[in-house]
Amino acid sequence: LMRPLQGCRRRGVVVGTVTLCLAAGWALQTPGGVSLVVPQPNINATVAQNILLSVEYSCRGVATIEWKHVSSWGTTKIVEWKSGNYVNISTVYKDRVTTFENGSIELLNVGMRDAGYYFITVTEEHGSNTYGTIIVNVYEIIYEDLHFVAVLFAFLAAVSAILICFMWLCNKSLHLFQKKTTHKLTASTTEEIELETIEC
């Protein structure tokens, strides 16, 4: 009974040691995979604004970065580049995209069609890759501005109407006050004239 147990233990130790050595060897030989961080996975923008699709990737080898845009209008490849090498920007996005070494891109002058999902794929030269997604919402600012202007106009019109009514009331009361004062003066002058006549 004791011999087979010892044999199992020895085999377990040998298998464990071999597995550990293989894992260490694999870790030393392979340049370690790719990691990707997306700090802001949801972006709200207004029309004509510039937006930064910020990411940060790291890998030991040379990486290829690719960005795609997916929306209700379809899927469009935006840009692809190899770190320290070529940059291939789609004709639709020429003059509208700036690329950065950390994998980020900046979109200039966004429109309503730029809303949707932005997918980044970072592929290492040895074949390992990683993915990230950023959701972009684009809003029209025109309607908000018109709404604000309409509310402001209505407020100013109401204030103007109140001021005009107030000025009219002030003018009316001043006019009545002047009429009463003139009537009193006339009455007192008439009384004085009558008194002088009586005295004579």
C-alpha positions in Angstrom: 0.0 0.0 0.0 2.8 2.4 0.8 4.7 1.9 -2.5 2.0 3.1 -4.9 1.3 6.2 -2.8 4.9 7.2 -2.9 4.9 6.7 -6.7 1.9 9.0 -7.0 3.5 11.6 -4.9 6.7 11.4 -7.0 4.8 11.7 -10.2 2.8 14.6 -8.8 6.0 16.5 -7.8 7.5 15.8 -11.2 4.4 16.9 -13.2 4.2 20.0 -11.0 7.9 20.9 -11.5 7.6 20.3 -15.3 4.5 22.5 -15.5 6.2 25.3 -13.4 9.3 25.1 -15.7 7.1 25.3 -18.8 5.1 28.2 -17.5 8.3 30.1 -16.6 9.9 29.3 -19.9 6.7 30.5 -21.8 6.6 33.7 -19.7 10.3 34.4 -20.5 10.1 33.5 -24.2 6.8 35.2 -25.2 6.8 39.0 -25.2 3.9 39.1 -22.7 0.7 39.9 -24.5 -1.1 43.2 -24.8 -3.0 45.3 -22.2 -5.4 48.1 -22.9 -7.1 50.7 -20.7 -10.1 52.8 -21.7 -10.4 55.5 -19.1 -13.6 57.1 -20.5 -15.9 54.4 -22.2 -18.8 56.9 -22.7 -18.4 60.3 -24.3 -21.1 63.0 -24.8 -20.4 65.6 -27.4 -22.2 68.3 -29.3 -22.1 68.9 -33.1 -18.9 70.6 -34.4 -17.0 69.7 -31.2 -13.6 67.9 -31.2 -13.5 64.7 -29.2 -10.6 62.6 -27.8 -11.1 58.8 -27.8 -8.6 58.2 -25.1 -6.9 54.8 -24.6 -3.6 53.5 -23.2 -2.1 50.3 -24.5 1.1 48.5 -23.6 3.0 45.5 -25.0 6.6 44.3 -25.3 6.6 44.0 -29.1 5.5 46.2 -32.0 1.7 46.7 -32.0 -0.8 47.4 -34.8 -3.7 49.7 -33.7 -7.0 49.7 -35.6 -10.1 51.8 -35.0 -13.5 51.1 -36.4 -16.8 53.0 -36.1 -20.1 51.1 -35.9 -23.4 52.8 -36.1 -26.9 52.5 -37.7 -25.3 53.7 -41.0 -22.9 50.7 -41.0 -19.3 49.8 -40.1 -16.4 52.1 -41.2 -12.7 51.6 -40.7 -11.2 54.8 -39.4 -7.5 54.3 -39.1 -4.8 51.6 -38.8 -1.2 52.1 -37.9 1.8 50.3 -36.6 3.7 51.9 -33.7 6.6 53.8 -35.1 5.7 53.0 -38.7 2.9 53.7 -41.2 -0.5 55.4 -40.6 -3.3 54.4 -42.9 -6.4 56.8 -42.5 -9.6 56.0 -44.3 -10.6 58.6 -47.0 -13.8 59.3 -45.2 -11.8 60.5 -42.1 -8.9 62.2 -43.9 -8.2 65.6 -42.3 -10.5 64.7 -39.4 -8.4 62.3 -37.4 -5.3 62.7 -35.3 -3.5 59.6 -34.0 -1.4 59.4 -30.8 1.4 57.0 -29.8 -0.6 55.6 -26.9 -3.4 54.4 -29.3 -5.8 57.3 -28.8 -7.3 59.3 -31.6 -8.9 62.7 -31.8 -12.0 63.3 -34.1 -12.4 66.8 -35.3 -15.7 68.6 -36.0 -18.0 65.7 -35.1 -21.5 65.5 -36.7 -24.6 63.4 -35.9 -23.3 60.6 -38.0 -20.3 60.2 -35.7 -22.5 58.9 -32.9 -22.1 55.2 -32.2 -19.6 52.6 -31.1 -15.9 53.0 -31.6 -13.9 49.8 -31.4 -10.1 49.6 -31.0 -8.1 46.5 -31.7 -4.5 46.3 -30.6 -2.6 43.4 -32.1 0.9 42.4 -31.1 3.4 41.2 -33.8 3.3 37.7 -32.1 -0.5 37.4 -32.7 -2.0 38.3 -29.3 -4.6 41.1 -29.3 -7.0 43.0 -27.1 -10.1 45.0 -27.7 -11.7 48.1 -26.3 -15.0 50.0 -26.9 -16.0 53.7 -26.5 -19.7 54.8 -26.9 -20.1 58.3 -28.4 -23.3 60.3 -28.2 -23.6 63.4 -30.3 -26.3 66.1 -29.6 -27.6 69.0 -31.7 -27.0 72.2 -29.9 -29.2 74.3 -32.2 -32.4 73.3 -30.6 -31.1 74.0 -27.1 -29.9 77.5 -28.2 -33.3 78.3 -29.9 -35.1 77.1 -26.8 -32.9 79.3 -24.6 -33.4 82.3 -26.9 -37.2 81.8 -26.9 -37.4 81.6 -23.1 -35.1 84.6 -22.7 -37.2 86.6 -25.3 -40.5 85.7 -23.5 -39.0 86.7 -20.1 -37.7 90.0 -21.5 -41.1 90.7 -23.2 -42.9 90.0 -19.9 -40.5 92.3 -17.9 -41.0 95.0 -20.6 -44.8 94.7 -20.4 -44.7 95.1 -16.6 -42.4 98.1 -16.8 -44.6 99.8 -19.4 -47.7 99.2 -17.3 -45.9 100.5 -14.2 -44.8 103.7 -16.1 -48.3 104.2 -17.5 -49.8 104.0 -13.9 -47.1 106.4 -12.6 -47.9 108.8 -15.5 -51.6 108.6 -14.9 -51.3 109.1 -11.1 -49.0 112.1 -11.7 -51.4 113.6 -14.1 -54.3 113.2 -11.6 -52.1 114.7 -8.9 -51.3 117.7 -11.1 -55.0 118.2 -11.9 -56.0 118.2 -8.2 -53.2 120.6 -7.4 -54.3 123.0 -10.2 -57.9 122.8 -9.1 -57.0 123.6 -5.5 -54.8 126.5 -6.6 -57.7 127.9 -8.7 -60.2 127.5 -5.8 -57.9 129.2 -3.4 -57.2 132.1 -5.8 -60.9 132.5 -6.4 -61.5 132.6 -2.6 -58.8 135.3 -2.2 -60.3 137.4 -5.0 -63.8 137.1 -3.3 -62.4 138.0 0.1 -60.7 141.1 -1.4 -63.9 142.1 -3.1 -65.9 141.7 0.2 -63.3 143.8 2.1 -63.6 146.6 -0.4 
